[in-house]
Amino acid sequence: MTDQIQPVPGIVTSQTAHSNAYVRGYRAYGVSSTSLAQLLDLPRPRPPRGMVTTGVILTAIGVPLGALFLLVSLGARHSETNSAPAWASVIAPLFMTIPVWGPGLVCLVVGFVRMRGFRRGAPLRDMAWQVWSTARYCFRDHAVFLPHGAHAPAESARSLIFDTAQRALAGSY
């Protein structure tokens, strides 16, 4: 009955269709796959780059803008006879530009924390892809089998693959 056992990557590839079309002048991409292919496929995480880019842009705009306002405020302070206190000349421009550089700094910090977490998960994702590439699926039993003998129903394939990858990284296999 070995004819009912097939490699998981082959099943996912054969039961997934990619298409593209032009809709109203824009290129549209589509992916459709069977429910079995969706069960057996591993998620493909994308690096969280958007927040870092947004943070860099907002900070790059906000900090020079704050510095410009600070220079204008300090210049105006020295030209007046009845000037405001020095702390007000420094704090006011910073408060005026907080709506630009404040969210930029928050986006930078959160983006770098997310990127660090993404990088920390890279060894587990790579090992999971290696385990996934060796997995086999049995149509008769509706189960996923790994070379070392572990098996699970197709619904639990991802947890089996990630648990095996985690054990392999820890040195249990």
N, C-alpha and C positions, 0 to 999 in steps of 0.2 A: 504493500500500500504506500510505497514511497512516492508514487506519482501524485499524491494529494498534498505533499509537503513542498512548499516553494519558499524561496528567500523573501523576507519581508520587503527589502528595498525594491525587488522586482515587482511585487504586488502593488506597492504604492505607485511606482512609475507607470505600470500598465493600466492602473485604474484612476489615473489623474490626467486631466486634459487641460492644456494651457491654450488660451486663445487671445487674440488681440484684434481690435477693429477700430475704425475711425467713426466717432460719433460726434456730429456737429462740429467737425473740424478738429477734434481732440482725439488723441490716441487713447483707447481704453484697453486695459488688460483684464483678463478674467481667468479664474482657475476653478475648475469643477472636479470633484472627486467623489467616489462612492463612499458610502458610510464605512465600509471595511478599510479603505485607504485612509480615511480620516482617523479611525481608531488606531491604525498601525503607524501612522506618520508621527515624526517627532516635531515639536514646535521649533521654528527658526526665529530665535530672538534677535531683535535689532539693537544695536548699541544706542544708548540714550544720548544722542549728540545735540538734539534741538535745544535743550535748556542751556547747555554750555555756550552754544552759538548766540542765543538770545542774550545771555548774561554778558558775554564779551561785547556785543553790539551796544547794549544799554549802558554798560560801564564805560565803554570807549566814548560814548556821546556825553554821558552825565558828568564824568570827572573833569574833562576840559571845560565843559559848560560851567560847572561849579567854580573852577579856577578862574575863568573869565569874569564871572559875577563877583568873585572875591576881590579880584584886582580892581574892578570898577568901583566896588564898595569902598575899598581902602583908598583909592584915588579920590573919590568924592569926599571921604572923611577928612582928608588933608587939605582940601580946597575950601571947606566951609569954616566959618568963624565959630558957629555954634554946632559943633559936631556931636554925633552920637557916641556912646561909649565904645571902646575898642572891641569888646566882646560881641557887641551887637553887629559891628561891621564884619565880623568873621562868621558868626552863627547865622545871620540872615541869609547870605548866599547859599550856605549849605542846606538850610531848610527849604529854600526855594527850589533847589535841584534834587532833593530827595526823591520826588516821584520818578525821576529818570534813573539815577544811579543806585537807589535803594533796591528796587526790584532786580536791577542788573546784578548786584552783589548776591542777592538771595538766589537768583537763577544760577549764578556761577557756583555757589557753595553746594546747592542741591544737585546740580548737574554733575559736579565732580564726585560727590558722594555716590550718586547712581552709577557713574562710569566706573568707579572703583569696585562697586559691588558686581557690576557686569564683568569686569576683568577677573575678579576673584572666582566667579562661576565658570570661567572658561575651561579649566581642566576637567570639571565634571561634565560640561557639555561635550567636550572633545571625546572623553571616554564613553559617554552615552552614545555618541555617533558610531564609535568603534563597536560597541556591543550591539547596537541596532543593525549594523551592517552584517553581523554574523547570525542574526536571529532568523528563525524559520517559522512559517505559519502552516498549520495543518487545517485544511478545509473541512475534513471529516469531523475533527474534534473541536474546531473553532478555538484553537489554542496556539499560543506562541511558545516556541521552544528555543532555548539557548544551548550552545554547544556543550556546556558543562552539565547539562541535565535539568536545569531549572525550567519550569514551564508555568504558564498562567493563561487564563481566558483572554481573548483579544481585548476585552474591555479593560483589563488590568495590565496590558502590555507596557504602557509608558512607565508605570510604577515599577514593574519588574525590571525594565531596562535601566532606569535611573538608580534603583536599589543595587543592582548588580554593578553598575558603574561606580557607585559610591563605595561599595565593598572593595572593588578592584583598586581604587585610589587609596583606600585605607590599608591595602595589603592583605586582605582576607583571602584573596584568590591567588 
